[in-house]
Amino acid sequence: METPGCYRDVPGFMLLYEITIVKSNIVLFIIKEAADGMPENLKDRLEFSYESIGTSSYLIIKTGLREEILDYQVSMTGCNRMERLVQFDLKSINGYAFCYYNITSKLSLSFLLKRRRLSRNEFVKLLADMARTIVDSVGYLLSDSGFLLDSDYIFINPENLEIAMVYIPVNADEDTCTAFKGFILKLILQLADIEEKGSDNFLQRILAFVKNDLFNFSDFLKMLDSMLYSDEAHEAESGDRDEALVAVTLEQDNAEADENVGLKGAKPVAIALLSQLAIAAAVLFIVKYVKLPGGNSFVNYLALILIIIAVDIIILKNVLKGVKFRMKTGPSNDQAENRLADVFAGTGDLKIPEEKPEQKIKPAASNNTVLLGSFKTGNPILKSRSNPGIEDIVVNKPDFLIGRLGDQVDFVSKSAAVGKIHAQIIKRNEAWFLVDINSVNGTYVNDSRIAGNAEYQLKGGDTIAFANCEYVFEDSCT
């Protein structure tokens, strides 16, 4: 184990690291910041606020005096519409410059990391997109020191996790490499919850690269891209193997089904054929050797043959019905696929599919309706005005999200006017607060639109509207 030492000398403060072993044998660096007259950085020179204008939500940054703005950088970002960059408009008010960044329908990275665990590929792609944005900015005559490397001001599309970074068009004499390395370490050690599955030790490789004093963005980006591309190739290969296994297994099951039907159906068919031969022999024997009593022998023979034919039809019908039944109950493709899913899940084999027990409700002793469950009491409720009782929202968590993305919110709205992640309801000190998450159509309290990313305290009886969906807030404590 290495002994703690100076990570890199930086004017005004120093980063110390220790190496520690954590689960999965991944080496992490625990960063300790010792403030020593820290100089003013880019963020400290700015003033931040949020505002909703029309259908758009804006992050507003007051950068200082208007003459400090680099106009050619404003023109480059405005004319080229750079990918992975939050677009902004510049306004001058009383000699000061204000940059209006359009963050509509985006989440801050810090907000996302508090609620979502990132997979290996999601985290690697996140870092790669940030590094690629900084590398590409050079081609647009931008300074790499103009990017805000802060999880509160890096924005994410919640649907596809595409990033959008904030660029400040001012002179910033910062060591971007050091700031970026510190930001990555903070992400890994403090902010992000990252899945560590796999055998490639990707976190250890990232941290080892960040530790290197010869760190540069281009080589770092190449390493991250190699992680992504090699993983995609591995997934493609695994996918091909899985598809081949599915095809072979289904083919084997179909062949097995045909064989079973053939074997099971052969015996009844053979019995039917033998019975026909026996009946034909019996008819010939009777006609040739048996003399029936009565005057009209032709009629007697005809009656006997008809009786034999009737018995034969009954026998054939029963035999063929048995064959048909076996064919219908043979294994189907759906059953074969279910068997295969059980094998992959490790809960079955290809011969005997795992059957889930059917959940049954015991018959009630009376005609009363069986109660399957009920809402927990003591939670505030948003009572729907358009469909009360059906679309009411029970706020059963102290951090509750409302929107359309089913895998990321706590209440899924069916209205297309509601944002993917539209609003948040937070409990703090026995009080409830409402936050609009940069929605397009806005969040309203008592018919007034609230600003994005700002907490608004709710009171019992308040009317709340998420776009065109109206509710009345009922607090259980009031």
Number of C-alpha atoms within 10 A of each C-alpha: 7 8 8 11 10 11 16 15 11 11 11 12 15 17 18 17 20 17 14 13 11 9 7 11 10 16 18 20 21 17 17 12 12 12 11 10 9 12 11 10 11 19 16 8 11 14 12 13 14 18 18 23 12 10 11 18 27 21 22 20 19 20 21 16 14 19 11 13 19 14 13 13 18 19 11 14 22 14 9 9 12 16 16 19 21 21 19 22 13 19 13 12 11 7 11 15 19 23 22 21 21 19 28 21 21 25 24 22 22 18 14 20 16 11 13 12 14 17 14 19 17 17 20 20 20 18 20 21 21 21 20 18 20 24 17 15 19 11 9 13 12 23 21 20 22 20 25 18 21 19 18 13 21 23 26 23 19 18 13 8 17 16 24 25 22 21 27 23 23 21 13 17 12 14 12 18 17 16 14 20 18 16 15 18 19 17 19 18 15 11 15 20 17 19 14 16 11 9 7 11 14 18 19 15 15 19 18 13 17 20 16 12 11 9 14 15 17 13 13 17 20 14 16 22 18 11 18 18 11 12 15 13 11 12 12 12 12 12 12 12 12 13 12 12 13 16 13 12 17 20 14 14 21 17 12 14 19 15 13 16 20 14 11 15 19 12 12 18 16 12 14 18 12 12 15 17 12 11 17 14 11 13 17 11 11 14 15 8 8 11 11 14 8 9 8 9 13 12 11 14 16 12 12 14 18 11 10 15 16 10 12 15 12 10 15 17 11 12 18 15 12 14 18 12 12 15 17 10 10 15 16 14 13 10 14 22 18 17 24 21 18 18 17 12 10 9 11 17 15 17 11 10 18 15 10 6 6 6 6 6 8 7 8 9 6 7 7 7 7 11 6 6 6 6 8 8 9 12 17 19 18 24 22 20 15 13 12 12 11 9 16 17 22 19 21 15 13 15 15 17 23 25 25 21 18 13 9 18 19 21 19 18 22 11 13 11 18 24 24 24 28 27 23 20 20 20 15 10 5 8 12 19 17 23 20 26 29 30 27 22 22 29 27 20 20 12 12 12 19 19 22 24 22 15 16 16 16 19 15 16 15 17 21 24 22 24 19 16 19 20 24 21 20 19 19 11 10 8
